[in-house]
Amino acid sequence: MEFCDECGSMMKTQEVDGVEMWVCSEGHQKPKDPDASYVVTEGQEASEVIESAGTEGSGLPVTDERCPKCGNDEAFWYMQQIRSADESETRFFVCTECEHTWREDDN
């Protein structure tokens, strides 16, 4: 598994202009090391694999929130504990139109 140095998201392999590259969901790219070895195990059960298709926030609750990027008035939302346990959770929004992600305290 490879993670993006820029945003921390998981990267997938993709061929870009004939070269095998690591590409994240934000579009950051880095060359795939041709000498690296990768181990694929068959021990992982299908129930452990989570796949998402379509819009990034599918399955999340929707609220009326204006996207700062495209101006759309609807967004998926979720809460995540990103600070210490004695701090409140942070609410994140994902635009239903352009999939831009922002936090409630970014205003």
N, CA, C and O atoms as a GROMACS GRO file, in nm:
protein
  428
    1MET      N    1   0.085  -0.117   0.000
    1MET     CA    2   0.000   0.000   0.000
    1MET      C    3   0.090   0.123   0.000
    1MET      O    4   0.193   0.127   0.068
    2GLU      N    5   0.051   0.222  -0.075
    2GLU     CA    6   0.129   0.345  -0.086
    2GLU      C    7   0.039   0.462  -0.048
    2GLU      O    8  -0.078   0.465  -0.084
    3PHE      N    9   0.095   0.559   0.027
    3PHE     CA   10   0.018   0.676   0.067
    3PHE      C   11   0.082   0.802   0.011
    3PHE      O   12   0.204   0.810  -0.003
    4CYS      N   13  -0.002   0.901  -0.022
    4CYS     CA   14   0.042   1.026  -0.082
    4CYS      C   15   0.119   1.111   0.020
    4CYS      O   16   0.074   1.130   0.133
    5ASP      N   17   0.235   1.160  -0.021
    5ASP     CA   18   0.316   1.248   0.064
    5ASP      C   19   0.251   1.384   0.083
    5ASP      O   20   0.277   1.452   0.183
    6GLU      N   21   0.168   1.427  -0.013
    6GLU     CA   22   0.104   1.559  -0.009
    6GLU      C   23  -0.019   1.563   0.081
    6GLU      O   24  -0.030   1.651   0.167
    7CYS      N   25  -0.112   1.466   0.062
    7CYS     CA   26  -0.239   1.473   0.134
    7CYS      C   27  -0.265   1.354   0.225
    7CYS      O   28  -0.360   1.355   0.302
    8GLY      N   29  -0.181   1.250   0.217
    8GLY     CA   30  -0.196   1.135   0.305
    8GLY      C   31  -0.296   1.030   0.260
    8GLY      O   32  -0.313   0.929   0.328
    9SER      N   33  -0.364   1.052   0.146
    9SER     CA   34  -0.462   0.953   0.102
    9SER      C   35  -0.394   0.834   0.035
    9SER      O   36  -0.279   0.843  -0.009
   10MET      N   37  -0.467   0.723   0.028
   10MET     CA   38  -0.413   0.602  -0.032
   10MET      C   39  -0.400   0.622  -0.184
   10MET      O   40  -0.486   0.684  -0.247
   11MET      N   41  -0.292   0.569  -0.240
   11MET     CA   42  -0.266   0.586  -0.382
   11MET      C   43  -0.292   0.455  -0.456
   11MET      O   44  -0.282   0.346  -0.399
   12LYS      N   45  -0.328   0.467  -0.584
   12LYS     CA   46  -0.350   0.353  -0.672
   12LYS      C   47  -0.254   0.364  -0.790
   12LYS      O   48  -0.209   0.474  -0.824
   13THR      N   49  -0.222   0.251  -0.851
   13THR     CA   50  -0.135   0.255  -0.968
   13THR      C   51  -0.217   0.292  -1.090
   13THR      O   52  -0.332   0.252  -1.105
   14GLN      N   53  -0.155   0.369  -1.178
   14GLN     CA   54  -0.221   0.413  -1.300
   14GLN      C   55  -0.114   0.443  -1.403
   14GLN      O   56  -0.008   0.495  -1.369
   15GLU      N   57  -0.142   0.411  -1.528
   15GLU     CA   58  -0.046   0.443  -1.634
   15GLU      C   59  -0.071   0.586  -1.682
   15GLU      O   60  -0.181   0.620  -1.725
   16VAL      N   61   0.033   0.668  -1.676
   16VAL     CA   62   0.024   0.807  -1.718
   16VAL      C   63   0.131   0.830  -1.824
   16VAL      O   64   0.250   0.820  -1.796
   17ASP      N   65   0.089   0.860  -1.946
   17ASP     CA   66   0.180   0.882  -2.059
   17ASP      C   67   0.277   0.765  -2.076
   17ASP      O   68   0.396   0.785  -2.103
   18GLY      N   69   0.226   0.643  -2.060
   18GLY     CA   70   0.307   0.524  -2.080
   18GLY      C   71   0.397   0.487  -1.964
   18GLY      O   72   0.476   0.393  -1.975
   19VAL      N   73   0.387   0.560  -1.852
   19VAL     CA   74   0.471   0.533  -1.734
   19VAL      C   75   0.380   0.492  -1.618
   19VAL      O   76   0.278   0.557  -1.594
   20GLU      N   77   0.417   0.386  -1.548
   20GLU     CA   78   0.341   0.340  -1.431
   20GLU      C   79   0.364   0.438  -1.315
   20GLU      O   80   0.478   0.460  -1.274
   21MET      N   81   0.255   0.497  -1.263
   21MET     CA   82   0.262   0.600  -1.159
   21MET      C   83   0.170   0.563  -1.043
   21MET      O   84   0.074   0.488  -1.059
   22TRP      N   85   0.203   0.617  -0.924
   22TRP     CA   86   0.112   0.616  -0.810
   22TRP      C   87   0.030   0.743  -0.820
   22TRP      O   88   0.087   0.851  -0.838
   23VAL      N   89  -0.104   0.734  -0.810
   23VAL     CA   90  -0.193   0.849  -0.822
   23VAL      C   91  -0.294   0.844  -0.708
   23VAL      O   92  -0.356   0.740  -0.683
   24CYS      N   93  -0.312   0.958  -0.637
   24CYS     CA   94  -0.410   0.963  -0.528
   24CYS      C   95  -0.540   1.025  -0.578
   24CYS      O   96  -0.546   1.073  -0.692
   25SER      N   97  -0.642   1.024  -0.496
   25SER     CA   98  -0.774   1.077  -0.534
   25SER      C   99  -0.771   1.227  -0.555
   25SER      O  100  -0.861   1.281  -0.621
   26GLU      N  101  -0.671   1.298  -0.502
   26GLU     CA  102  -0.658   1.443  -0.520
   26GLU      C  103  -0.580   1.477  -0.648
   26GLU      O  104  -0.569   1.593  -0.684
   27GLY      N  105  -0.525   1.374  -0.715
   27GLY     CA  106  -0.452   1.396  -0.840
   27GLY      C  107  -0.302   1.408  -0.826
   27GLY      O  108  -0.232   1.427  -0.926
   28HIS      N  109  -0.249   1.396  -0.703
   28HIS     CA  110  -0.104   1.399  -0.685
   28HIS      C  111  -0.045   1.270  -0.744
   28HIS      O  112  -0.106   1.164  -0.735
   29GLN      N  113   0.074   1.281  -0.803
   29GLN     CA  114   0.137   1.166  -0.868
   29GLN      C  115   0.282   1.153  -0.824
   29GLN      O  116   0.348   1.251  -0.792
   30LYS      N  117   0.330   1.028  -0.824
   30LYS     CA  118   0.472   1.003  -0.806
   30LYS      C  119   0.505   0.873  -0.880
   30LYS      O  120   0.420   0.784  -0.889
   31PRO      N  121   0.627   0.862  -0.931
   31PRO     CA  122   0.663   0.743  -1.008
   31PRO      C  123   0.662   0.617  -0.922
   31PRO      O  124   0.698   0.620  -0.804
   32LYS      N  125   0.620   0.507  -0.982
   32LYS     CA  126   0.620   0.378  -0.914
   32LYS      C  127   0.759   0.318  -0.930
   32LYS      O  128   0.811   0.311  -1.041
   33ASP      N  129   0.818   0.274  -0.820
   33ASP     CA  130   0.952   0.215  -0.822
   33ASP      C  131   0.946   0.078  -0.891
   33ASP      O  132   0.883  -0.014  -0.839
   34PRO      N  133   1.011   0.063  -1.007
   34PRO     CA  134   1.004  -0.064  -1.080
   34PRO      C  135   1.079  -0.177  -1.008
   34PRO      O  136   1.053  -0.294  -1.036
   35ASP      N  137   1.170  -0.145  -0.917
   35ASP     CA  138   1.247  -0.246  -0.845
   35ASP      C  139   1.182  -0.289  -0.714
   35ASP      O  140   1.230  -0.382  -0.649
   36ALA      N  141   1.074  -0.222  -0.674
   36ALA     CA  142   1.009  -0.254  -0.547
   36ALA      C  143   0.934  -0.387  -0.560
   36ALA      O  144   0.882  -0.421  -0.666
   37SER      N  145   0.930  -0.460  -0.450
   37SER     CA  146   0.855  -0.586  -0.450
   37SER      C  147   0.729  -0.568  -0.367
   37SER      O  148   0.731  -0.501  -0.263
   38TYR      N  149   0.622  -0.627  -0.412
   38TYR     CA  150   0.494  -0.615  -0.346
   38TYR      C  151   0.442  -0.754  -0.315
   38TYR      O  152   0.452  -0.845  -0.398
   39VAL      N  153   0.385  -0.771  -0.197
   39VAL     CA  154   0.331  -0.899  -0.155
   39VAL      C  155   0.180  -0.890  -0.157
   39VAL      O  156   0.121  -0.800  -0.097
   40VAL      N  157   0.119  -0.983  -0.227
   40VAL     CA  158  -0.027  -0.990  -0.230
   40VAL      C  159  -0.066  -1.119  -0.160
   40VAL      O  160  -0.022  -1.227  -0.200
   41THR      N  161  -0.148  -1.108  -0.058
   41THR     CA  162  -0.192  -1.227   0.015
   41THR      C  163  -0.335  -1.257  -0.019
   41THR      O  164  -0.414  -1.168  -0.051
   42GLU      N  165  -0.369  -1.384  -0.012
   42GLU     CA  166  -0.505  -1.426  -0.041
   42GLU      C  167  -0.583  -1.450   0.088
   42GLU      O  168  -0.697  -1.494   0.085
   43GLY      N  169  -0.520  -1.419   0.203
   43GLY     CA  170  -0.581  -1.442   0.332
   43GLY      C  171  -0.690  -1.343   0.368
   43GLY      O  172  -0.767  -1.368   0.460
   44GLN      N  173  -0.698  -1.231   0.298
   44GLN     CA  174  -0.798  -1.130   0.330
   44GLN      C  175  -0.933  -1.173   0.277
   44GLN      O  176  -0.947  -1.206   0.159
   45GLU      N  177  -1.032  -1.174   0.364
   45GLU     CA  178  -1.166  -1.215   0.322
   45GLU      C  179  -1.238  -1.102   0.252
   45GLU      O  180  -1.208  -0.984   0.276
   46ALA      N  181  -1.332  -1.136   0.167
   46ALA     CA  182  -1.408  -1.036   0.092
   46ALA      C  183  -1.483  -0.942   0.185
   46ALA      O  184  -1.505  -0.826   0.150
   47SER      N  185  -1.522  -0.988   0.304
   47SER     CA  186  -1.595  -0.903   0.398
   47SER      C  187  -1.508  -0.792   0.456
   47SER      O  188  -1.560  -0.696   0.512
   48GLU      N  189  -1.376  -0.805   0.444
   48GLU     CA  190  -1.285  -0.704   0.496
   48GLU      C  191  -1.261  -0.591   0.397
   48GLU      O  192  -1.207  -0.487   0.435
   49VAL      N  193  -1.299  -0.610   0.273
   49VAL     CA  194  -1.273  -0.512   0.168
   49VAL      C  195  -1.391  -0.417   0.158
   49VAL      O  196  -1.506  -0.460   0.146
   50ILE      N  197  -1.361  -0.288   0.164
   50ILE     CA  198  -1.465  -0.186   0.152
   50ILE      C  199  -1.443  -0.113   0.022
   50ILE      O  200  -1.337  -0.054   0.000
   51GLU      N  201  -1.542  -0.116  -0.065
   51GLU     CA  202  -1.532  -0.047  -0.193
   51GLU      C  203  -1.638   0.060  -0.198
   51GLU      O  204  -1.749   0.043  -0.147
   52SER      N  205  -1.604   0.171  -0.260
   52SER     CA  206  -1.703   0.276  -0.280
   52SER      C  207  -1.709   0.306  -0.429
   52SER      O  208  -1.606   0.308  -0.498
   53ALA      N  209  -1.826   0.330  -0.475
   53ALA     CA  210  -1.844   0.362  -0.617
   53ALA      C  211  -1.924   0.490  -0.627
   53ALA      O  212  -2.006   0.520  -0.540
   54GLY      N  213  -1.902   0.565  -0.731
   54GLY     CA  214  -1.976   0.688  -0.752
   54GLY      C  215  -1.924   0.800  -0.666
   54GLY      O  216  -1.803   0.814  -0.647
   55THR      N  217  -2.016   0.880  -0.614
   55THR     CA  218  -1.980   0.997  -0.536
   55THR      C  219  -1.908   0.960  -0.408
   55THR      O  220  -1.944   0.862  -0.343
   56GLU      N  221  -1.807   1.036  -0.373
   56GLU     CA  222  -1.723   1.007  -0.256
   56GLU      C  223  -1.804   0.993  -0.129
   56GLU      O  224  -1.773   0.906  -0.047
   57GLY      N  225  -1.907   1.074  -0.109
   57GLY     CA  226  -1.981   1.074   0.016
   57GLY      C  227  -2.103   0.984   0.017
   57GLY      O  228  -2.182   0.990   0.111
   58SER      N  229  -2.122   0.901  -0.082
   58SER     CA  230  -2.239   0.813  -0.087
   58SER      C  231  -2.254   0.739   0.044
   58SER      O  232  -2.158   0.685   0.098
   59GLY      N  233  -2.378   0.736   0.095
   59GLY     CA  234  -2.404   0.667   0.221
   59GLY      C  235  -2.393   0.759   0.342
   59GLY      O  236  -2.430   0.718   0.452
   60LEU      N  237  -2.343   0.880   0.325
   60LEU     CA  238  -2.332   0.974   0.436
   60LEU      C  239  -2.457   1.061   0.440
   60LEU      O  240  -2.525   1.077   0.339
   61PRO      N  241  -2.489   1.118   0.558
   61PRO     CA  242  -2.604   1.208   0.566
   61PRO      C  243  -2.578   1.337   0.486
   61PRO      O  244  -2.463   1.377   0.467
   62VAL      N  245  -2.685   1.399   0.442
   62VAL     CA  246  -2.677   1.521   0.360
   62VAL      C  247  -2.733   1.638   0.440
   62VAL      O  248  -2.828   1.623   0.516
   63THR      N  249  -2.672   1.757   0.421
   63THR     CA  250  -2.720   1.877   0.489
   63THR      C  251  -2.714   1.995   0.393
   63THR      O  252  -2.651   1.988   0.287
   64ASP      N  253  -2.779   2.103   0.430
   64ASP     CA  254  -2.773   2.227   0.352
   64ASP      C  255  -2.649   2.304   0.395
   64ASP      O  256  -2.648   2.365   0.502
   65GLU      N  257  -2.546   2.303   0.314
   65GLU     CA  258  -2.421   2.372   0.343
   65GLU      C  259  -2.361   2.416   0.211
   65GLU      O  260  -2.351   2.336   0.118
   66ARG      N  261  -2.322   2.544   0.201
   66ARG     CA  262  -2.269   2.599   0.074
   66ARG      C  263  -2.123   2.559   0.055
   66ARG      O  264  -2.039   2.579   0.144
   67CYS      N  265  -2.093   2.503  -0.062
   67CYS     CA  266  -1.956   2.465  -0.096
   67CYS      C  267  -1.875   2.590  -0.128
   67CYS      O  268  -1.916   2.670  -0.211
   68PRO      N  269  -1.760   2.609  -0.063
   68PRO     CA  270  -1.677   2.726  -0.089
   68PRO      C  271  -1.610   2.723  -0.226
   68PRO      O  272  -1.561   2.826  -0.274
   69LYS      N  273  -1.607   2.606  -0.289
   69LYS     CA  274  -1.541   2.594  -0.419
   69LYS      C  275  -1.637   2.620  -0.536
   69LYS      O  276  -1.605   2.698  -0.625
   70CYS      N  277  -1.755   2.553  -0.535
   70CYS     CA  278  -1.845   2.566  -0.651
   70CYS      C  279  -1.977   2.636  -0.619
   70CYS      O  280  -2.052   2.668  -0.711
   71GLY      N  281  -2.007   2.661  -0.491
   71GLY     CA  282  -2.129   2.731  -0.454
   71GLY      C  283  -2.252   2.642  -0.442
   71GLY      O  284  -2.361   2.692  -0.416
   72ASN      N  285  -2.237   2.512  -0.460
   72ASN     CA  286  -2.349   2.419  -0.446
   72ASN      C  287  -2.401   2.427  -0.302
   72ASN      O  288  -2.322   2.446  -0.209
   73ASP      N  289  -2.534   2.413  -0.282
   73ASP     CA  290  -2.594   2.430  -0.150
   73ASP      C  291  -2.620   2.300  -0.076
   73ASP      O  292  -2.694   2.300   0.022
   74GLU      N  293  -2.560   2.189  -0.119
   74GLU     CA  294  -2.584   2.062  -0.052
   74GLU      C  295  -2.452   1.986  -0.035
   74GLU      O  296  -2.370   1.983  -0.126
   75ALA      N  297  -2.433   1.926   0.083
   75ALA     CA  298  -2.308   1.855   0.111
   75ALA      C  299  -2.334   1.734   0.200
   75ALA      O  300  -2.423   1.736   0.285
   76PHE      N  301  -2.255   1.629   0.180
   76PHE     CA  302  -2.252   1.516   0.273
   76PHE      C  303  -2.174   1.565   0.394
   76PHE      O  304  -2.094   1.659   0.382
   77TRP      N  305  -2.194   1.504   0.510
   77TRP     CA  306  -2.116   1.543   0.628
   77TRP      C  307  -2.084   1.421   0.712
   77TRP      O  308  -2.156   1.321   0.711
   78TYR      N  309  -1.973   1.432   0.787
   78TYR     CA  310  -1.934   1.330   0.883
   78TYR      C  311  -1.850   1.396   0.991
   78TYR      O  312  -1.796   1.504   0.971
   79MET      N  313  -1.841   1.329   1.106
   79MET     CA  314  -1.763   1.383   1.217
   79MET      C  315  -1.645   1.291   1.242
   79MET      O  316  -1.656   1.169   1.229
   80GLN      N  317  -1.531   1.351   1.280
   80GLN     CA  318  -1.410   1.273   1.305
   80GLN      C  319  -1.334   1.334   1.420
   80GLN      O  320  -1.321   1.456   1.431
   81GLN      N  321  -1.282   1.248   1.506
   81GLN     CA  322  -1.199   1.292   1.619
   81GLN      C  323  -1.057   1.310   1.567
   81GLN      O  324  -0.990   1.212   1.537
   82ILE      N  325  -1.010   1.434   1.555
   82ILE     CA  326  -0.875   1.458   1.501
   82ILE      C  327  -0.781   1.517   1.605
   82ILE      O  328  -0.660   1.523   1.583
   83ARG      N  329  -0.836   1.560   1.717
   83ARG     CA  330  -0.753   1.612   1.825
   83ARG      C  331  -0.754   1.514   1.941
   83ARG      O  332  -0.798   1.400   1.924
   84SER      N  333  -0.708   1.555   2.057
   84SER     CA  334  -0.709   1.466   2.174
   84SER      C  335  -0.852   1.434   2.214
   84SER      O  336  -0.946   1.503   2.175
   85ALA      N  337  -0.867   1.329   2.293
   85ALA     CA  338  -1.000   1.279   2.330
   85ALA      C  339  -1.084   1.380   2.407
   85ALA      O  340  -1.207   1.374   2.404
   86ASP      N  341  -1.020   1.475   2.477
   86ASP     CA  342  -1.098   1.572   2.554
   86ASP      C  343  -1.142   1.692   2.469
   86ASP      O  344  -1.208   1.782   2.521
   87GLU      N  345  -1.108   1.694   2.342
   87GLU     CA  346  -1.152   1.799   2.250
   87GLU      C  347  -1.273   1.749   2.172
   87GLU      O  348  -1.292   1.628   2.156
   88SER      N  349  -1.356   1.840   2.123
   88SER     CA  350  -1.473   1.800   2.046
   88SER      C  351  -1.433   1.749   1.907
   88SER      O  352  -1.324   1.777   1.858
   89GLU      N  353  -1.524   1.672   1.846
   89GLU     CA  354  -1.500   1.620   1.712
   89GLU      C  355  -1.507   1.734   1.611
   89GLU      O  356  -1.565   1.840   1.638
   90THR      N  357  -1.449   1.712   1.495
   90THR     CA  358  -1.453   1.810   1.386
   90THR      C  359  -1.551   1.760   1.281
   90THR      O  360  -1.548   1.643   1.244
   91ARG      N  361  -1.639   1.849   1.233
   91ARG     CA  362  -1.734   1.810   1.128
   91ARG      C  363  -1.674   1.841   0.992
   91ARG      O  364  -1.626   1.952   0.968
   92PHE      N  365  -1.676   1.742   0.903
   92PHE     CA  366  -1.628   1.755   0.767
   92PHE      C  367  -1.745   1.754   0.671
   92PHE      O  368  -1.846   1.688   0.695
   93PHE      N  369  -1.730   1.828   0.560
   93PHE     CA  370  -1.832   1.832   0.456
   93PHE      C  371  -1.770   1.790   0.323
   93PHE      O  372  -1.653   1.819   0.296
   94VAL      N  373  -1.850   1.720   0.240
   94VAL     CA  374  -1.809   1.682   0.106
   94VAL      C  375  -1.918   1.728   0.012
   94VAL      O  376  -2.032   1.684   0.023
   95CYS      N  377  -1.885   1.818  -0.080
   95CYS     CA  378  -1.983   1.874  -0.174
   95CYS      C  379  -2.045   1.762  -0.258
   95CYS      O  380  -1.974   1.677  -0.311
   96THR      N  381  -2.178   1.764  -0.271
   96THR     CA  382  -2.246   1.662  -0.352
   96THR      C  383  -2.225   1.685  -0.500
   96THR      O  384  -2.249   1.595  -0.581
   97GLU      N  385  -2.180   1.803  -0.538
   97GLU     CA  386  -2.159   1.836  -0.680
   97GLU      C  387  -2.014   1.813  -0.724
   97GLU      O  388  -1.990   1.736  -0.817
   98CYS      N  389  -1.918   1.878  -0.658
   98CYS     CA  390  -1.778   1.873  -0.704
   98CYS      C  391  -1.688   1.787  -0.615
   98CYS      O  392  -1.570   1.770  -0.646
   99GLU      N  393  -1.743   1.732  -0.505
   99GLU     CA  394  -1.672   1.646  -0.410
   99GLU      C  395  -1.558   1.717  -0.336
   99GLU      O  396  -1.470   1.651  -0.279
  100HIS      N  397  -1.558   1.851  -0.335
  100HIS     CA  398  -1.462   1.927  -0.255
  100HIS      C  399  -1.489   1.898  -0.107
  100HIS      O  400  -1.605   1.891  -0.065
  101THR      N  401  -1.382   1.881  -0.029
  101THR     CA  402  -1.395   1.852   0.114
  101THR      C  403  -1.343   1.968   0.197
  101THR      O  404  -1.236   2.022   0.168
  102TRP      N  405  -1.417   2.007   0.301
  102TRP     CA  406  -1.374   2.113   0.392
  102TRP      C  407  -1.425   2.082   0.532
  102TRP      O  408  -1.514   1.999   0.550
  103ARG      N  409  -1.367   2.151   0.631
  103ARG     CA  410  -1.407   2.132   0.770
  103ARG      C  411  -1.491   2.249   0.817
  103ARG      O  412  -1.484   2.358   0.760
  104GLU      N  413  -1.568   2.226   0.919
  104GLU     CA  414  -1.656   2.329   0.974
  104GLU      C  415  -1.576   2.446   1.029
  104GLU      O  416  -1.619   2.561   1.017
  105ASP      N  417  -1.460   2.421   1.088
  105ASP     CA  418  -1.383   2.530   1.148
  105ASP      C  419  -1.288   2.597   1.050
  105ASP      O  420  -1.204   2.676   1.092
  106ASP      N  421  -1.299   2.570   0.920
  106ASP     CA  422  -1.217   2.634   0.820
  106ASP      C  423  -1.265   2.775   0.784
  106ASP      O  424  -1.195   2.848   0.713
  107ASN      N  425  -1.383   2.812   0.831
  107ASN     CA  426  -1.443   2.940   0.790
  107ASN      C  427  -1.362   3.056   0.831
  107ASN      O  428  -1.398   3.170   0.804
   0.00000   0.00000   0.00000
